[in-house]
Every structure is written in C-alpha cells, then in structure tokens.
Amino acid sequence: MSELKYWIALSMLSDVGPVVSRKLLSVFRTPESIFTAKIDDLLSVDGVGINRAKNIKSFSSWKDVERRINVLEKRGIKAVSFGESSYPEMLREIEDAPIIIYMKGDIHPQDRYAVAIVGSRKPTPYGTSVTEKISEDLAAMGFTIVSGMARGIDGISHKSALRAGGRTIAVLGSGLDRPYPPENKGLMDKIVSSGCVISEFPPGTPPDKENFPRRNRLISGLSLGVLVIEATSDSGSLITAGYALEQNREVFAVPGNITSPTSEGTNNLIKRGAMLTRKADDIVEELAPVLKGFIKSKEKAKMEVTDEEMNLCNMLTGEPKHIDVISRESRLPSSKILGVLLGLELKGIVRQTTGKRFYLA
C-alpha cells in the first residue's frame, strides 16, 4: 500500500506526464525514490527542468492520495501500476502508457490477442449488422474485443463479444465510478464479469469532452489492430486509427456507401492504405504473422432462458418495438425491462436498434 501511494502521487503531478515519468523511473527505479531524490539528481534526467524538479520536491497532497486509496477500496476498484506484472502487456509497449491504470475485472495473458472495434455513435442498420457479425466471429476465435463503451458501434461490439462467450475490454474517458453513457452501466457490469473495464482517470473524474481523445490511445494500445466501422470525416474513431499508426498497430476499415456521411471516414481510411475489411477472416489473415496458432474454435453454448425473459420474448416479434410500449404491455418499469433485455441481447435472442427499440433476432 505504501508503494501504491507513491505511484498515485507520481500520476498526480500535473506537469509530469507518462513519458517523463518513465524517464524518471528508468533512473530512480521506484516512485518513492523519485520523491526522495535530491533536486540536482532530478535535474540530471532528460526532460526534467527546474520547474518540474521543484514541483516534485514540493509535492504535498499526501492526504489527497490517501483519500483516493480509500475510495478505491470502498468501490472495489484496483489500481495497477506500470511496474506490476498484471499491467496489460500490449499497453506497456506504447511510449506514453499511463504509469497507473484503474481497473474493474481482470486482465488475462491471452488479452494481448485483442482487436479494437470503434465507429459511429449513430450507426446505420448496415453498420450494426457488420459490427455484430465481425465482433462475434473474432470473439469466438478467441480474440479479446476492445472498445470505448460509447453509444453505437462501441456498445454493439462489446455486447456481441459477450454474446459469443468471449472476452472484452472497455476503456473509459471518466472515472470507473462515473460510467458514460449512464445507460451503459448494466453493460459495464457484464463486461467486468467477462473481461475488464479500464481507465487512466481516477475515481470521481467526470466524462469531460477532452478526456475521450486521450483515452483513444489506450484503446489502440491494448490491441494488435483497430477496426473502424462507420465514421464521419471528423469522427473520434479516426483519432484512434491515427494512434494505431503511431503505435505500429494495424488499421482496418469496413467500406461503406459512397453517398453516406457515416462511411466517409472509413472510405478515406481505405483510400489512405487501411486494410479493406469485409469479415473477421480478413483481419485474421493480416495478423497471421503474430498469432502463431492462437486461433480457437468455439461452439456456442446452449442458452437458458428464465421465466421473466420468456415473458418479454413473448411480447416481441421481428419488428422493432419501443421500450415504452414494452413497459406498458408488461406493466414493468423501463429500468427493470432494460436489464432483462440486456441479458437477452447478450444471449443473442434479442437485438436492439436505434431509439431503444427491440426485436427478436
């Protein structure tokens, strides 16, 4: 616990980012040694000027550090430092990997075989169906699916991986106690039980707009490659693709209708050299040199349906039905129904389309 204190304190230094922190650690080995070092020794480290050295020596927010540790314990959040073996192997490779990450769930060694799937927050039916198919197929082969738990393509990719019985990792742009969007709290709980939810932002951090481009480097950093499915010309998904190129990761893109704004970003990626992707096998073929016989064959487990789930299924057809209509017909609150429907989605029995409308798969 005392060692964790110094890792958190190092991450709290406003003018000492991940790159400089790693330079300091390469010299002083432990965060505690950084805080106890003499100012002249700090100045000998590349990138540490007099102002940074003084800020390190004058750090006094130890009570804030203790409060943060208490919050972590109370909320069941793990803090994993760059120096621990449980730190994600792929993430450790990128130059500006955070020196501490906050986690719910667990990282497994096989999570190094991960593919990120990102895209539009308002996907078309085409984008939705492609995401479901590719994410399910990759997860069934044993790949971990990484995304940002946002509305649209992100959430669909997580759900599809879970539906296939696979692992998935969500990277948030807020503290783990402030999941965004809030309606994905139930999905987050499902991800924790079959993967991991990660953030470099401490508990209490709100989902501020500027956090999301920053978190995108972690989505690509955790993965062997990034697949973009539907993106406008100014989509945040393109930022993730840019980070992937900087990190020497592969970039994949699904082609779309040339007249659709939601395909403009992906079509431009392909024009600039991204791998044109139609199915999961396209990704596997491109990544083959690093997979080394990793691909698995999985059979879908038989799904059991509860009486509560069956009652809702009996109210649904192949035509999308709005959540408010389902609530009236079932005489149950929407919050309760959404939880049951999420379970049915993960079992592959129900699908969700835009506007919180649900139908039988």
TIMARLO-774152 format. One record per residue (C-alpha): residue in three letters; x, y, z. Coordinates in steps of 0.05 Angstrom, whole numbers, plus 5000, padded with zeros to 4 digits. Last residue first. Example, Ala and Ser with C-alpha at 12.3 -4.5 7.8 and 13.67 -1.06 7.14 Angstrom:
BEGIN
ser527349795143ala524649105156
//
This chain:
BEGIN
ala433747624330leu427347824365tyr426248574366phe427949184409arg427149934401lys431350394445gly431550954393thr436050594344thr436049834341gln436749304395arg437148554382val434147994423ile435847254429gly443447304421lys444647124494leu447847804506glu441648134478leu437247734524gly441247964585leu440748674560leu433248584552val432648374626gly436348994649leu432549454602ile425949164629lys427549354701ser429350074683ser423250124638pro418649974696leu414149364689arg406849334668ser408848844613glu404849184558arg406249884583ser413749754591ile414149414523val410950024491asp415750494527ile421750064505his419850154432lys418349544389pro422549334329glu419048824283gly421448104287thr416747994345leu416848164419met411648064474asn413147314481cys420447494489leu418747914549asn415247334584met421046864565glu425947334599glu422047324664asp421146574661thr428746504653val432046304588glu437845804584met442645884527lys446345304495ala453645464490lys456345704423glu461845254397lys468845534397ser474645434351lys480945784372ile486046204334phe492746264370gly496945864321lys502546364319leu498247004320val503747494302pro504747304229ala497247184220leu495047904234glu493148054162glu489847384152val486047444218ile483448134200asp480747904132asp477947284167ala473447724211lys469547964150arg469248524098thr475448914116leu479449374070met486149444104ala487750184114gly492050494060arg489951214050lys483951034006ile481850534059leu482051074112asn478051534066asn472651004059thr472350944134gly471551694146glu466351804091ser462151204113thr457651564162pro456552124111ser453351614064thr453951733989ile459951263980asn456250704016gly461050364063pro467750014066val469749694133ala476449944158phe482649614186val488749944217glu494649524242arg498749744302asn505550094298gln503850554356glu503651174312leu499050804263ala494450594320tyr494251304347gly491651544280ala486350994279thr484051214348ile483651934324leu479551684265ser474651384314gly473552094341ser469652224277asp471052844235ser470152524166thr464352104191ala465651404216glu462550734200ile466350114224val473550244243leu477749634261val483949754303gly489849274307leu494048864355ser490449194412leu491449494481gly494950104452ser489250244404ile484150314460leu489450654504arg490851194451asn483251324449arg483351524523arg486552194505pro481352344451phe476052204503asn478452614562glu477453294528lys469853214528asp469453134603pro466652474628pro467252654702thr473252424743gly470852174811pro475051554811pro481851664779phe482751734703glu487251224669ser481150804658ile479850064649val473849594648cys475748854645gly473548184618ser467647724627ser464847944695val467148664687ile463948684618lys457148494646asp457649054699met459449554644leu453449334603gly448949494662lys452250184669asn451150304595glu445250774608pro450051254642pro453951404578tyr458851434609pro460951084672arg462551534732asp465151054785leu470250794736gly472951504729ser472051814660gly474251704588leu473050964594val476650374562ala472349744556ile475549054550thr472048444521arg472547694530gly468547184491gly462146784501ala459546984433arg454247424465leu459747754505ala463447944442ser456948194410lys455348614470his462248954470ser461949084394ile454849364399gly456949844455asp462650124414ile458750154348gly453250584378arg453650904446ala460450914479met463450314515gly470450504490ser472649884453val476949264458ile474848564436thr479047994462phe480547494407gly478946764420met476146534353ala469046634380ala470847344399leu473047484327asp466647194299glu462147564348ser465648224334ile465348134259lys458047944256glu455348454307thr459449014277val457048854206ser449748834229thr450249504265gly453949854209tyr448749624158pro442949834205thr446250524206pro450650714264lys449451324308arg455351324356ser459751164296gly465850734300val470550314341ile472849584344ala479549434377val482648754366ala486048364421tyr490947794426arg494748104485asp488447924523gln491147204525pro495247384587his488847554625ile486848254651asp481748244706gly475348594726lys474849314749met481049724735tyr484650374748ile491050494710ile497850744734ile504050964696pro499851134636ala502750874570asp506151444532glu511151054491ile506850454477glu509349754495arg506249724565leu499349734533met500649064499glu502548714564pro496848984606tyr499349134677ser498548494718ser506148414724glu506549064763gly511449634748phe506550044707ser501950084767val495249744775ala489950094817lys484149634831ile477049894841gly472449564892arg468750204909lys470850264982glu478050044969leu478950534912val475751104952asn480650975009ile486551004961arg483951674934arg483351945005glu490451735020val493052094958asp489052714975lys492352695044trp499152645010ser498053284971ser504753584990phe509053564927ser514654074937lys520353634913ile516653404851asn514454114835lys521554364844ala524253854795arg518854024744asn520454764749ile528054654745gly527754234683val526453484677gly526253264604asp532552844607val534152664679ser540153034710leu535453554740leu532553014786asp539452874814asp540653604827ile533953644864lys535853084911ala531652454906thr526452284959phe520452374913ile523751994856ser526051444903glu518751324924pro516751254851thr521650674843arg527350534794phe530851214802val533751264732ser528950874688leu523351114734leu524851844718lys524751704644arg518251324653ser515151924689val517552384633val513551974582pro507451874626gly506552614642val509953044694asp506953744692ser500753594732leu504053134783met498152684803ser500952064769leu507152094813ala502752144875ile498951524853trp505351124844tyr507851384911lys501751164949leu501850494914glu508650354946ser505750485015met500050005000
//
